[in-house]
Amino acid sequence: MSHWTLYILLLLLILQVSTLKTTKQKQDFNNKVIKKYVENNYFKPPTIKKVSALKTTKQKQGFKSKVSALKPLKQKPGMAHKPLKKKPLKKKASCECGISNSNTDRIIGGQPVPRRKYPWLVFVHGRKLSCTGSLISSRHVISAAHCVHTGTKWMSRKGWKVTIGDHNLNEATDNINGETKTVSAKVIRHPKYNPKNADHDIILLKLKKPLKLKKFNVVRPICLPSSSYKNYINVDAICAGWGDTSAIQTTLTEVPHEITLKTENDQCRGYPVTQNMICTKALWKKKTPYLGDSGGPLMVNENGRYVQIGVVSHGQTEKDVKGNKAVAVFTKVTQVLPWIKNKIKKDVICK
């Protein structure tokens, strides 16, 4: 073997040893770097199995403690095999206001009202006094403040009765479908009532229990004006009540009477009238509201429905005007409409 051959073999051996050393150094370096990242959390491999196992254990423990605190439901025998019964939907009955039970509109003088023509007309009585009123919702009636005021002080709020659905006060059998009933009521006073000039002469009577209006065939409320800004000047309006039919009588009539009046504030010159009042002129002589009509409604017919625009307050009698056409003054409902709506907002209100 020549010297050149030995030299080449030795050189190859040196190169191989050097390569092995370099590879080992690289591995050591890589191992050191990985260890450094692991120790310093630069790259921490997730221990998925261990973490999930601990989490699952805690979840199970927490779930177990919560479940153990609850009481198990007691199932009734056969309940699991009994299908649920579906209740049929109840159809809601209609509830409409201002619908008359008669098609007679214009009244020539003070004529008796046809039986239950005005199904909202109610008889207010108590403490040896009586007035007329009108049903406006499932639980409230409108009447006049002077009916429950002595002129110097308010009478008690309690002790009042409201007879609903009646027509002839002297007929014990005057009851259709059991809809004539007398219920207790409590007076709601208007805070601005002035007995000196009859301003804000209005009250509400709250019935002890609300009426189920949708079950009634005869009784229904009257409509209220759609807006406080609506003007009812120079229109024909109807007034109805159980009051006397002449200034000579001092007793109530058996059945309510009605008259047609013209709303005309100009006729009240020299008569104390405020912006909260409506003045009316009689269309015929000797035809005007009388004692017992107080609190009754002044109504107008709007598209087949009656709307209450006034409450009987005060006025002249045939004796006062000596045969001329008398004037009658009503509380203007549009002026107190916000107060009324606030008091009856929880009631069933027909539209």
C-alpha positions in Angstrom: 0.0 0.0 0.0 1.4 3.3 -1.0 1.8 6.3 1.2 -0.9 8.1 -0.8 -3.5 5.5 -0.1 -2.9 5.6 3.6 -3.1 9.4 3.6 -6.5 9.3 1.9 -7.9 6.7 4.3 -6.7 8.7 7.3 -8.3 11.8 5.8 -11.6 10.0 5.4 -11.5 8.7 9.0 -10.9 12.2 10.3 -13.8 13.6 8.3 -16.2 10.9 9.6 -15.2 11.5 13.2 -15.7 15.2 12.7 -19.1 14.7 11.2 -20.3 12.5 14.1 -19.1 15.1 16.6 -20.9 17.9 14.8 -24.1 15.9 14.7 -23.9 15.2 18.4 -23.3 18.9 19.1 -26.3 19.9 17.1 -28.5 17.4 19.0 -27.2 18.6 22.3 -27.8 22.2 21.3 -31.3 21.4 20.2 -32.0 19.5 23.4 -30.8 22.5 25.4 -32.9 24.9 23.5 -36.1 22.8 23.9 -35.4 22.4 27.6 -35.0 26.1 27.9 -38.3 26.8 26.2 -40.1 24.2 28.3 -38.7 25.5 31.6 -39.4 29.1 30.7 -42.9 28.3 29.3 -42.2 29.6 25.9 -43.6 26.5 24.5 -45.3 24.3 26.9 -46.9 21.2 25.3 -50.5 20.8 26.5 -51.1 17.9 28.8 -54.6 17.3 27.2 -55.3 14.0 28.9 -54.4 15.2 32.4 -56.2 18.6 32.1 -59.4 17.1 30.7 -59.4 14.4 33.4 -59.1 17.0 36.2 -61.7 19.3 34.6 -64.1 16.4 34.1 -63.7 15.3 37.7 -64.4 18.8 39.0 -67.4 19.1 36.7 -68.7 15.8 37.9 -68.2 16.8 41.6 -69.9 20.1 41.1 -72.8 18.6 39.1 -73.3 15.9 41.7 -73.4 18.5 44.6 -76.0 20.6 42.7 -78.2 17.7 41.7 -78.1 16.3 45.2 -79.5 19.6 46.5 -82.5 19.4 44.3 -85.6 17.4 45.3 -86.6 14.8 42.7 -89.9 15.3 41.0 -92.6 12.9 42.0 -94.3 11.4 39.0 -97.9 10.5 39.4 -98.9 7.0 38.4 -99.7 6.7 34.7 -98.6 10.2 34.0 -95.9 9.2 31.5 -98.5 7.4 29.5 -101.2 10.1 29.6 -101.1 12.5 26.7 -101.6 16.2 27.3 -105.1 17.5 26.5 -105.3 20.5 24.2 -107.8 23.1 25.4 -109.8 24.6 22.6 -109.3 28.3 22.0 -112.1 30.5 23.3 -113.4 33.0 20.8 -113.5 36.5 22.3 -116.9 38.1 22.3 -117.3 41.6 20.8 -117.5 44.6 23.1 -118.9 47.7 21.5 -119.9 51.0 23.1 -122.6 53.4 22.2 -124.9 50.9 20.4 -128.5 51.7 21.1 -131.2 49.0 21.5 -133.6 51.2 19.4 -133.5 52.9 16.1 -135.4 56.0 17.2 -133.1 59.0 17.1 -134.9 62.3 17.2 -137.2 63.0 20.2 -140.1 65.4 19.8 -140.2 66.8 23.3 -139.9 64.8 26.5 -141.0 61.4 25.5 -140.6 58.1 27.4 -137.5 56.2 26.3 -138.2 52.9 24.6 -137.3 50.0 26.8 -133.6 49.9 27.2 -132.9 52.2 24.2 -129.9 53.5 26.1 -128.3 50.5 27.7 -125.7 52.6 29.5 -128.3 54.5 31.5 -128.1 53.8 35.2 -130.0 54.8 38.3 -127.8 56.2 41.1 -129.3 56.2 44.6 -128.3 56.3 48.3 -128.6 58.5 51.4 -132.2 59.5 50.4 -131.0 61.0 47.1 -131.2 59.8 43.6 -129.6 60.8 40.3 -129.0 59.5 36.8 -125.7 58.2 35.5 -124.1 56.5 32.6 -121.9 53.4 32.4 -118.6 54.1 30.6 -116.5 51.0 31.3 -116.6 47.7 33.1 -116.4 49.3 36.5 -117.1 53.0 36.3 -120.2 55.2 36.0 -120.3 59.0 35.3 -122.6 61.2 37.3 -122.8 64.8 38.8 -120.7 66.0 41.7 -123.6 67.9 43.2 -125.5 64.6 43.7 -123.1 63.7 46.5 -122.4 67.2 47.8 -124.5 69.2 50.3 -123.4 72.6 49.0 -121.0 73.1 51.8 -119.3 69.7 52.1 -118.9 66.3 50.5 -121.1 63.4 51.5 -119.5 60.0 52.3 -117.8 58.3 49.4 -119.4 55.0 50.5 -123.0 53.9 50.8 -124.1 54.5 47.2 -125.9 52.1 44.9 -126.0 51.8 41.1 -128.8 50.0 39.4 -127.7 48.8 36.0 -129.9 47.5 33.2 -133.2 48.8 34.6 -136.0 50.6 32.8 -139.2 50.8 34.9 -138.2 51.6 38.5 -141.6 50.3 39.8 -141.5 47.0 38.0 -140.0 44.2 40.0 -140.1 41.9 37.1 -138.3 44.3 34.8 -135.2 42.1 34.3 -134.0 40.7 31.0 -131.7 37.7 31.3 -130.8 38.7 34.8 -129.0 41.7 33.6 -130.7 44.2 35.9 -128.7 44.4 39.1 -127.9 46.8 41.9 -124.3 47.0 43.0 -122.5 49.0 45.6 -120.3 51.8 44.4 -117.7 54.2 45.8 -117.5 57.9 44.8 -114.4 59.3 43.1 -114.5 63.1 43.4 -113.1 65.5 40.9 -110.5 67.6 42.8 -111.5 70.8 41.1 -115.3 70.7 41.7 -116.6 74.1 42.7 -120.1 74.1 44.3 -120.4 77.9 44.0 -120.4 77.9 40.2 -120.8 74.2 39.5 -117.5 74.0 37.7 -116.2 70.5 37.1 -119.5 69.1 38.3 -118.7 65.5 37.7 -117.9 62.3 39.7 -117.1 58.8 38.9 -118.7 55.9 40.8 -116.5 52.8 41.0 -118.4 49.6 41.2 -117.5 47.1 43.9 -116.8 44.5 41.2 -116.2 44.9 37.5 -119.0 43.9 35.1 -118.3 41.1 32.6 -119.4 43.3 29.7 -118.9 40.6 27.0 -121.5 38.4 28.7 -124.2 41.1 28.6 -126.8 41.3 25.8 -128.7 44.3 27.1 -126.2 46.4 29.1 -123.3 48.1 27.4 -121.4 51.4 28.0 -121.6 54.6 26.1 -118.6 55.9 24.1 -116.4 58.7 25.3 -115.2 61.5 22.9 -112.3 60.4 20.8 -110.3 63.6 21.6 -110.2 66.3 24.2 -110.0 68.9 21.4 -113.3 67.9 19.7 -115.8 70.7 19.5 -119.6 70.1 20.0 -121.1 73.5 19.2 -124.5 74.0 17.5 -125.3 70.3 17.3 -128.5 68.4 18.2 -127.9 66.4 21.4 -130.1 64.1 23.5 -130.5 64.1 27.3 -132.1 61.2 29.1 -132.9 60.4 32.8 -135.5 59.5 35.4 -136.1 63.1 36.4 -139.4 64.9 36.6 -141.1 65.8 33.4 -142.3 69.2 34.7 -141.2 71.7 37.3 -144.4 71.0 39.3 -143.6 67.4 40.0 -141.2 66.4 42.8 -141.0 62.7 42.2 -139.1 60.5 39.8 -140.8 59.1 36.7 -141.2 55.3 36.4 -139.3 55.2 33.1 -136.6 57.5 31.8 -137.5 60.3 29.5 -135.4 62.0 26.7 -135.3 65.3 25.1 -133.4 66.8 22.2 -131.4 70.0 22.9 -129.3 72.3 20.8 -125.8 73.0 22.0 -125.4 76.7 21.7 -123.3 78.6 24.2 -124.5 82.0 22.9 -127.9 81.4 24.5 -126.2 81.5 27.9 -125.5 85.2 27.9 -125.9 86.5 31.5 -125.7 82.9 32.8 -122.5 81.8 34.6 -120.8 79.4 32.2 -117.1 78.4 32.2 -115.0 76.7 29.5 -115.7 73.5 31.3 -119.4 73.6 30.5 -121.7 73.1 27.6 -124.9 75.3 27.4 -127.9 73.9 25.6 -131.1 75.5 24.4 -134.4 73.6 24.4 -135.9 73.1 21.0 -139.4 73.2 22.4 -141.0 75.2 25.2 -141.3 73.5 28.6 -138.8 70.8 27.6 -135.6 70.8 29.7 -133.9 68.5 32.2 -135.4 68.5 35.7 -134.8 67.1 39.2 -133.6 63.6 39.0 -131.9 64.1 35.6 -128.8 65.3 37.3 -125.7 63.3 36.3 -127.4 62.0 33.2 -125.7 62.0 29.8 -125.8 64.5 27.1 -125.3 62.4 24.0 -124.7 62.9 20.3 -125.0 60.2 17.6 -121.8 59.8 15.6 -122.0 57.3 12.8 -124.6 55.2 14.5 -122.9 55.3 18.0 -123.8 57.4 20.9 -121.0 59.5 22.4 -121.3 61.2 25.8 -120.3 64.9 25.5 -121.9 66.3 28.7 -123.2 65.5 32.2 -126.4 67.1 33.5 -125.4 69.9 35.9 -127.8 72.8 36.3 -130.0 75.3 34.4 -133.3 77.0 34.1 -136.8 75.6 34.5 -140.0 76.7 32.8 -140.8 78.8 35.8 -137.6 80.7 35.4 -138.2 81.6 31.8 -142.0 82.0 31.9 -142.9 79.8 29.0 -139.8 80.6 26.9 -137.2 78.0 25.9 -135.0 77.3 28.8 -131.3 76.6 28.9 -129.6 73.7 30.6 -125.9 73.5 31.5 -123.8 70.4 31.3 -120.3 69.5 32.4 -118.2 69.3 29.3 -116.7 65.8 29.1 -113.9 66.7 26.7 -112.5 69.1 29.3 -112.3 66.3 31.9 -111.4 63.5 29.5 -107.8 63.1 30.7 -109.0 62.7 34.3 -111.6 60.2 33.3 -109.2 58.1 31.3 -106.6 58.1 34.1 -109.2 56.7 36.5 -110.6 54.0 34.2 -107.3 52.9 32.6 -107.4 49.4 34.3 -111.0 48.8 33.2 -112.4 46.9 30.2 -113.3 49.7 27.8 -115.5 48.9 24.8 -114.7 50.5 21.5 
